[in-house]
Amino acid sequence: MKWFQHQCDADENKKVRKIEKWGLNQGGEDGAMGASGRYWRLLEKLGKAEEKNGKFEFEPGYDLDLVADDLRCSPEYLMEFCDLLAQISAIDSQLWQEKK
């Protein structure tokens, strides 16, 4: 997948707003934009994985430490962040539970 549609009104999307609110609570004003940026980066990485192996999920062996490196955050932050994303259905909750 070379691109995915990003709507100009994504900032009005309830899931994106919840991600930004969570980020704000985690790290102040910069945290809100950091959280939404990490969400988009995660979608980009998953899109590349889908292009490579036909599934919108990371390949076996691509562990949470590598994902955290890609998202420029700690593994602990990533766990909390993905828990939020699963809770608001921004990622597949069942798949996330299997990967933890």
Order of alpha helices (4+ residues) and beta strands (2+ residues): alpha-alpha-alpha-alpha
